[in-house]
């Protein structure tokens, strides 16, 4: 009976140590999982910039609209567009890259992309250099400063402001 009690005690101690070690492993996995999720979220936010440029280079308004939350706002100069319909109308009828007479390719200097992340919200800034295909000259430069949010598992623009960036001293 004593021997069984010692064996049972040793087994209990072994199980307790195994559970404690497993708990430590979970903490490490949890930190690793969080780090991987953060990296995936930053990459998904960065993908917004890439999709933006693809959409504007191909004049694909439908693709552009996949980036916007349903109730998003877009500030351009003194004008505020509210909701996807107004934003879609702007791209379809007013935005230079989407106009049929303009044959532009859109690009962004990698050093101009800035991303922040705080849980399910973040920010994204990038500049668009629109290059005229025929002349190979810069036709327009636009800076886009955006608030983004993970909605139903997808990162979307909730608010954006666009303006022509200026060089400073």
C-alpha beads as a LAMMPS data file, in Angstrom:
LAMMPS data file: protein, C-alpha beads

169 atoms
168 bonds

1 atom types
1 bond types

-500.0 500.0 xlo xhi
-500.0 500.0 ylo yhi
-500.0 500.0 zlo zhi

Masses

1 110.0

Atoms # bond

1 1 1 0.000 0.000 0.000
2 1 1 2.880 2.357 0.839
3 1 1 4.526 1.560 -2.440
4 1 1 1.292 2.282 -4.328
5 1 1 0.900 5.583 -2.464
6 1 1 4.463 6.578 -3.382
7 1 1 3.881 5.576 -6.981
8 1 1 0.567 7.436 -7.053
9 1 1 2.221 10.491 -5.499
10 1 1 5.036 10.375 -8.040
11 1 1 2.535 9.990 -10.848
12 1 1 0.531 12.953 -9.555
13 1 1 3.728 15.024 -9.307
14 1 1 4.718 13.996 -12.844
15 1 1 1.253 14.938 -14.179
16 1 1 1.354 18.272 -12.357
17 1 1 4.777 19.058 -13.834
18 1 1 3.629 17.993 -17.290
19 1 1 0.563 20.219 -17.059
20 1 1 2.676 23.132 -15.822
21 1 1 5.148 22.643 -18.658
22 1 1 2.276 22.370 -21.114
23 1 1 0.902 25.629 -19.754
24 1 1 4.261 27.293 -20.406
25 1 1 4.220 25.919 -23.916
26 1 1 0.753 27.378 -24.403
27 1 1 1.965 30.798 -23.298
28 1 1 4.814 30.604 -25.797
29 1 1 2.460 29.386 -28.510
30 1 1 0.039 32.146 -27.647
31 1 1 2.761 34.794 -27.988
32 1 1 3.933 33.188 -31.223
33 1 1 0.358 33.010 -32.508
34 1 1 -0.192 36.671 -31.661
35 1 1 3.018 37.633 -33.449
36 1 1 1.993 35.650 -36.528
37 1 1 -1.481 37.209 -36.477
38 1 1 0.031 40.686 -36.223
39 1 1 2.299 39.942 -39.174
40 1 1 -0.653 38.601 -41.187
41 1 1 -2.735 41.690 -40.336
42 1 1 0.059 44.063 -41.394
43 1 1 0.430 42.146 -44.664
44 1 1 -3.355 42.307 -45.228
45 1 1 -3.330 46.077 -44.633
46 1 1 -0.388 46.424 -47.022
47 1 1 -2.409 44.476 -49.598
48 1 1 -4.915 47.377 -49.624
49 1 1 -2.221 49.584 -51.177
50 1 1 -1.351 46.938 -53.769
51 1 1 -5.001 46.387 -54.707
52 1 1 -5.570 50.157 -54.903
53 1 1 -2.782 50.503 -57.459
54 1 1 -3.883 47.467 -59.430
55 1 1 -7.450 48.804 -59.578
56 1 1 -6.403 52.289 -60.659
57 1 1 -3.915 50.986 -63.246
58 1 1 -6.611 48.763 -64.787
59 1 1 -9.472 51.273 -64.354
60 1 1 -11.283 48.598 -62.340
61 1 1 -13.781 50.465 -60.178
62 1 1 -15.328 47.206 -58.919
63 1 1 -11.932 46.050 -57.622
64 1 1 -11.340 49.436 -55.993
65 1 1 -14.653 49.185 -54.187
66 1 1 -13.668 45.865 -52.554
67 1 1 -11.353 47.944 -50.346
68 1 1 -14.045 50.103 -48.753
69 1 1 -16.306 49.496 -45.758
70 1 1 -20.020 50.006 -46.528
71 1 1 -20.246 53.227 -44.475
72 1 1 -16.772 54.550 -45.322
73 1 1 -16.002 58.217 -45.813
74 1 1 -13.536 59.698 -48.289
75 1 1 -12.287 63.275 -47.950
76 1 1 -10.934 64.896 -51.104
77 1 1 -10.047 68.538 -50.646
78 1 1 -13.122 70.145 -49.082
79 1 1 -15.501 67.415 -50.298
80 1 1 -16.563 64.472 -48.116
81 1 1 -17.981 61.408 -49.810
82 1 1 -20.044 59.117 -47.599
83 1 1 -20.821 55.476 -48.334
84 1 1 -19.756 53.183 -51.138
85 1 1 -22.147 54.666 -53.713
86 1 1 -20.684 58.183 -53.476
87 1 1 -17.134 56.811 -53.387
88 1 1 -17.830 54.560 -56.410
89 1 1 -19.285 57.528 -58.329
90 1 1 -16.153 59.555 -57.615
91 1 1 -13.823 56.860 -58.968
92 1 1 -16.039 56.108 -61.956
93 1 1 -16.637 59.719 -63.041
94 1 1 -14.025 62.044 -61.527
95 1 1 -10.814 60.261 -60.506
96 1 1 -8.119 60.844 -63.118
97 1 1 -6.701 57.297 -63.217
98 1 1 -10.134 55.855 -64.052
99 1 1 -10.949 58.238 -66.898
100 1 1 -10.873 56.659 -70.375
101 1 1 -8.680 59.381 -71.895
102 1 1 -5.915 58.782 -69.321
103 1 1 -3.549 55.884 -69.853
104 1 1 -1.775 55.846 -66.533
105 1 1 0.052 53.222 -64.533
106 1 1 -0.060 53.601 -60.785
107 1 1 2.844 52.941 -58.466
108 1 1 3.935 53.832 -54.973
109 1 1 7.449 54.287 -53.642
110 1 1 7.880 51.513 -51.039
111 1 1 9.442 53.946 -48.553
112 1 1 6.230 56.001 -48.618
113 1 1 4.054 53.194 -47.178
114 1 1 3.358 53.503 -43.449
115 1 1 1.169 51.102 -41.475
116 1 1 0.074 51.116 -37.850
117 1 1 -1.903 48.411 -36.113
118 1 1 -3.841 48.390 -32.855
119 1 1 -6.032 45.301 -32.506
120 1 1 -8.692 45.318 -35.215
121 1 1 -7.968 48.918 -36.268
122 1 1 -5.051 50.561 -37.971
123 1 1 -3.835 53.218 -40.343
124 1 1 -2.330 53.109 -43.811
125 1 1 -0.564 55.890 -45.676
126 1 1 0.853 55.694 -49.175
127 1 1 1.517 57.902 -52.145
128 1 1 0.382 57.176 -55.682
129 1 1 2.591 58.148 -58.568
130 1 1 0.480 58.025 -61.727
131 1 1 2.722 57.655 -64.767
132 1 1 1.430 58.437 -68.258
133 1 1 2.221 55.369 -70.369
134 1 1 2.786 57.336 -73.594
135 1 1 5.014 60.120 -72.260
136 1 1 6.480 58.126 -69.341
137 1 1 6.100 61.243 -67.196
138 1 1 4.384 61.665 -63.857
139 1 1 0.827 62.772 -64.603
140 1 1 -0.299 63.083 -60.980
141 1 1 0.833 62.407 -57.420
142 1 1 -1.679 61.726 -54.660
143 1 1 -1.184 60.932 -50.992
144 1 1 -3.804 58.730 -49.332
145 1 1 -4.105 58.635 -45.536
146 1 1 -6.538 55.973 -44.343
147 1 1 -8.083 54.476 -41.266
148 1 1 -8.607 50.754 -41.714
149 1 1 -10.517 48.181 -39.715
150 1 1 -10.905 44.425 -39.747
151 1 1 -14.595 43.853 -40.484
152 1 1 -15.938 40.306 -40.782
153 1 1 -12.372 39.027 -41.128
154 1 1 -11.315 41.469 -43.889
155 1 1 -9.313 44.675 -43.623
156 1 1 -11.248 47.579 -45.169
157 1 1 -10.886 51.341 -45.451
158 1 1 -13.294 53.093 -43.079
159 1 1 -12.073 56.643 -43.686
160 1 1 -9.622 58.113 -46.171
161 1 1 -8.266 61.530 -47.005
162 1 1 -6.510 62.210 -50.295
163 1 1 -4.451 65.223 -51.266
164 1 1 -1.478 66.190 -53.388
165 1 1 1.594 65.801 -51.210
166 1 1 4.069 68.659 -51.150
167 1 1 7.800 68.526 -50.633
168 1 1 9.086 70.241 -47.549
169 1 1 12.523 71.610 -46.674

Bonds

1 1 1 2
2 1 2 3
3 1 3 4
4 1 4 5
5 1 5 6
6 1 6 7
7 1 7 8
8 1 8 9
9 1 9 10
10 1 10 11
11 1 11 12
12 1 12 13
13 1 13 14
14 1 14 15
15 1 15 16
16 1 16 17
17 1 17 18
18 1 18 19
19 1 19 20
20 1 20 21
21 1 21 22
22 1 22 23
23 1 23 24
24 1 24 25
25 1 25 26
26 1 26 27
27 1 27 28
28 1 28 29
29 1 29 30
30 1 30 31
31 1 31 32
32 1 32 33
33 1 33 34
34 1 34 35
35 1 35 36
36 1 36 37
37 1 37 38
38 1 38 39
39 1 39 40
40 1 40 41
41 1 41 42
42 1 42 43
43 1 43 44
44 1 44 45
45 1 45 46
46 1 46 47
47 1 47 48
48 1 48 49
49 1 49 50
50 1 50 51
51 1 51 52
52 1 52 53
53 1 53 54
54 1 54 55
55 1 55 56
56 1 56 57
57 1 57 58
58 1 58 59
59 1 59 60
60 1 60 61
61 1 61 62
62 1 62 63
63 1 63 64
64 1 64 65
65 1 65 66
66 1 66 67
67 1 67 68
68 1 68 69
69 1 69 70
70 1 70 71
71 1 71 72
72 1 72 73
73 1 73 74
74 1 74 75
75 1 75 76
76 1 76 77
77 1 77 78
78 1 78 79
79 1 79 80
80 1 80 81
81 1 81 82
82 1 82 83
83 1 83 84
84 1 84 85
85 1 85 86
86 1 86 87
87 1 87 88
88 1 88 89
89 1 89 90
90 1 90 91
91 1 91 92
92 1 92 93
93 1 93 94
94 1 94 95
95 1 95 96
96 1 96 97
97 1 97 98
98 1 98 99
99 1 99 100
100 1 100 101
101 1 101 102
102 1 102 103
103 1 103 104
104 1 104 105
105 1 105 106
106 1 106 107
107 1 107 108
108 1 108 109
109 1 109 110
110 1 110 111
111 1 111 112
112 1 112 113
113 1 113 114
114 1 114 115
115 1 115 116
116 1 116 117
117 1 117 118
118 1 118 119
119 1 119 120
120 1 120 121
121 1 121 122
122 1 122 123
123 1 123 124
124 1 124 125
125 1 125 126
126 1 126 127
127 1 127 128
128 1 128 129
129 1 129 130
130 1 130 131
131 1 131 132
132 1 132 133
133 1 133 134
134 1 134 135
135 1 135 136
136 1 136 137
137 1 137 138
138 1 138 139
139 1 139 140
140 1 140 141
141 1 141 142
142 1 142 143
143 1 143 144
144 1 144 145
145 1 145 146
146 1 146 147
147 1 147 148
148 1 148 149
149 1 149 150
150 1 150 151
151 1 151 152
152 1 152 153
153 1 153 154
154 1 154 155
155 1 155 156
156 1 156 157
157 1 157 158
158 1 158 159
159 1 159 160
160 1 160 161
161 1 161 162
162 1 162 163
163 1 163 164
164 1 164 165
165 1 165 166
166 1 166 167
167 1 167 168
168 1 168 169
